[in-house]
Amino acid sequence: MSDKTPLSRERLLALEPENPALRAEYERRLNAMLETQLTGYRKWAWRVAPVFFLGACASFAMRAWHPGGLPPVGRAGFAVGALFAAAAAVQALRVAVRGTLRRPTDVRAATQIQLLFMVFGATIFLYATPQMGDLPHMLQALGIVVVFLVGGVAFLVQHLIEQSELNTRVRLLELEYQLARLTESVGKSAT
């Protein structure tokens, strides 16, 4: 049934009186599902992660702008690595400062950073492969490209599975809430 019809689900539910205690319990359970408080080792790990990523960023940046030894494509690879390490540091710092992990947004951002890093890394290796000249080095570079792409796809698939599970749990909670409201309404009208 379309939401524009006069008897849409939202309109019917809006006609029912809302129980504030029931609504508060629904909101509490929904927030617990979507936002996890960092405690114990997770809190420690999220506090260490920005330092690790900033160290990686500095290391990559120094290698990218070091004047000798690397061809331009190698320097570009380290520069891209520095940018992604900086993005990961900012994301980890946001979570560490907030003290909570917001599953839909924080996990999506981390997955996007990882996937884009893998795709850019694979692209740089594909660009560098013909410049290597000899077959063993070219095959090694192509093997690294496959690892980058498989790793990126693995992160993406894991994220999609987790998001699907989360969306299903949220929808089940909504149905449970609606059922409780309707049960309460039927119970009141029966008395």
C-alpha positions as CSV (number, residue, x, y, z in Angstrom):
1,M,0.0,0.0,0.0
2,S,1.3,3.4,-0.9
3,D,2.1,6.0,1.8
4,K,-0.1,8.5,-0.1
5,T,-3.3,6.5,0.4
6,P,-5.6,7.7,3.2
7,L,-5.1,4.5,5.2
8,S,-1.3,4.3,5.2
9,R,0.4,2.5,8.1
10,E,1.8,5.7,9.5
11,R,-1.5,7.5,9.5
12,L,-3.2,4.5,11.3
13,L,-0.5,4.4,13.9
14,A,-0.7,8.1,14.4
15,L,-4.4,7.8,15.2
16,E,-3.6,5.5,18.1
17,P,-2.8,7.2,21.4
18,E,0.9,6.8,22.2
19,N,2.1,5.4,25.6
20,P,5.2,7.5,26.6
21,A,6.7,4.7,28.6
22,L,6.4,2.3,25.7
23,R,7.9,4.9,23.3
24,A,10.8,5.6,25.8
25,E,11.6,1.9,26.0
26,Y,11.6,1.7,22.2
27,E,13.9,4.7,21.8
28,R,16.2,3.3,24.5
29,R,16.5,-0.1,22.8
30,L,16.9,1.5,19.4
31,N,19.7,3.8,20.6
32,A,21.4,0.8,22.3
33,M,21.3,-1.0,19.0
34,L,22.7,1.9,16.9
35,E,25.2,3.4,19.3
36,T,27.6,1.4,21.4
37,Q,29.4,2.9,24.4
38,L,33.2,2.3,24.3
39,T,34.4,0.4,27.4
40,G,37.5,-1.6,28.3
41,Y,39.8,-2.6,25.5
42,R,37.6,-1.0,22.8
43,K,38.0,2.4,24.5
44,W,41.8,1.9,24.7
45,A,42.0,0.7,21.1
46,W,40.0,3.7,19.8
47,R,42.3,6.0,21.8
48,V,45.4,4.4,20.4
49,A,44.2,4.2,16.8
50,P,44.5,7.9,16.0
51,V,48.1,7.9,17.2
52,F,48.9,4.9,15.0
53,F,47.2,6.4,11.9
54,L,49.0,9.7,12.5
55,G,52.3,7.9,12.7
56,A,51.5,6.0,9.5
57,C,50.5,9.3,7.9
58,A,53.8,11.0,8.9
59,S,55.8,8.0,7.7
60,F,54.1,7.9,4.3
61,A,54.3,11.7,3.9
62,M,58.1,11.7,4.6
63,R,58.6,8.9,2.1
64,A,56.4,10.6,-0.5
65,W,58.3,13.9,-0.3
66,H,61.7,12.5,0.2
67,P,63.7,13.8,-2.8
68,G,65.5,10.6,-3.9
69,G,65.2,7.0,-4.6
70,L,61.5,6.5,-5.6
71,P,60.0,6.9,-9.0
72,P,57.1,9.4,-9.2
73,V,54.4,6.6,-9.1
74,G,55.9,5.3,-5.9
75,R,55.9,8.7,-4.4
76,A,52.3,9.2,-5.5
77,G,51.4,5.9,-3.8
78,F,52.9,7.1,-0.5
79,A,51.2,10.4,-0.8
80,V,47.8,8.7,-1.3
81,G,48.6,6.4,1.7
82,A,49.3,9.5,3.8
83,L,46.0,11.0,2.9
84,F,44.0,7.9,3.7
85,A,46.0,7.4,7.0
86,A,45.1,11.0,7.9
87,A,41.4,10.3,7.1
88,A,41.5,7.2,9.2
89,A,43.1,9.2,12.1
90,V,40.4,11.8,12.0
91,Q,37.6,9.1,11.9
92,A,39.2,7.2,14.9
93,L,39.7,10.5,16.8
94,R,36.0,11.4,16.4
95,V,35.0,8.0,17.8
96,A,37.5,8.2,20.6
97,V,36.5,11.7,21.7
98,R,32.8,10.9,21.5
99,G,33.3,7.7,23.5
100,T,30.6,5.9,21.4
101,L,30.6,4.0,18.2
102,R,27.7,4.9,16.0
103,R,27.2,1.7,14.0
104,P,25.5,3.1,10.9
105,T,27.7,6.1,10.3
106,D,31.1,5.3,11.9
107,V,31.3,1.8,10.5
108,R,30.3,3.1,7.0
109,A,33.0,5.8,7.1
110,A,35.7,3.4,8.1
111,T,34.6,0.9,5.4
112,Q,34.6,3.7,2.8
113,I,38.1,4.8,3.8
114,Q,39.4,1.2,3.7
115,L,37.7,0.4,0.3
116,L,38.9,3.6,-1.3
117,F,42.5,3.0,-0.1
118,M,42.4,-0.5,-1.5
119,V,41.1,0.7,-4.9
120,F,43.6,3.6,-5.1
121,G,46.4,1.3,-4.0
122,A,45.5,-1.2,-6.7
123,T,45.2,1.6,-9.3
124,I,48.7,2.8,-8.5
125,F,50.2,-0.7,-8.7
126,L,48.4,-1.3,-12.0
127,Y,49.9,2.0,-13.3
128,A,53.4,1.0,-12.0
129,T,53.4,-2.5,-13.4
130,P,54.4,-1.8,-17.0
131,Q,57.2,0.5,-15.8
132,M,58.8,-2.4,-14.0
133,G,60.1,-4.0,-17.2
134,D,60.8,-7.6,-16.2
135,L,58.1,-10.3,-15.9
136,P,58.8,-11.5,-12.3
137,H,58.3,-7.9,-10.9
138,M,55.3,-7.4,-13.0
139,L,53.7,-10.6,-11.8
140,Q,54.5,-9.6,-8.2
141,A,52.8,-6.2,-8.7
142,L,49.7,-7.8,-10.2
143,G,49.6,-10.2,-7.2
144,I,49.6,-7.2,-4.9
145,V,46.8,-5.6,-7.0
146,V,44.7,-8.8,-6.5
147,V,45.3,-8.6,-2.7
148,F,44.3,-5.0,-2.6
149,L,41.1,-5.6,-4.6
150,V,40.1,-8.8,-2.7
151,G,40.8,-7.0,0.6
152,G,38.6,-4.0,-0.5
153,V,35.8,-6.3,-1.5
154,A,36.0,-8.2,1.7
155,F,35.6,-5.0,3.7
156,L,32.7,-4.0,1.6
157,V,30.9,-7.4,1.9
158,Q,31.5,-7.4,5.6
159,H,30.0,-3.9,5.9
160,L,27.0,-4.8,3.8
161,I,26.3,-7.9,5.8
162,E,26.5,-6.0,9.1
163,Q,24.3,-3.2,7.8
164,S,21.7,-5.7,6.6
165,E,21.7,-7.3,10.0
166,L,21.4,-4.0,11.7
167,N,18.6,-2.9,9.4
168,T,16.7,-6.1,10.0
169,R,17.1,-5.8,13.8
170,V,15.9,-2.2,13.6
171,R,12.9,-3.2,11.6
172,L,12.0,-6.0,14.0
173,L,12.2,-3.6,16.9
174,E,9.8,-1.2,15.0
175,L,7.4,-4.1,14.5
176,E,7.7,-5.1,18.1
177,Y,6.9,-1.6,19.2
178,Q,3.9,-1.3,16.8
179,L,2.6,-4.6,18.0
180,A,2.9,-3.5,21.6
181,R,1.0,-0.3,20.8
182,L,-1.7,-2.2,19.0
183,T,-2.0,-4.8,21.8
184,E,-2.3,-2.0,24.4
185,S,-4.9,-0.2,22.3
186,V,-6.9,-3.4,21.8
187,G,-6.7,-4.1,25.5
188,K,-8.0,-0.7,26.4
189,S,-10.9,-0.9,23.9
190,A,-11.9,-4.3,25.2
191,T,-12.3,-3.0,28.7
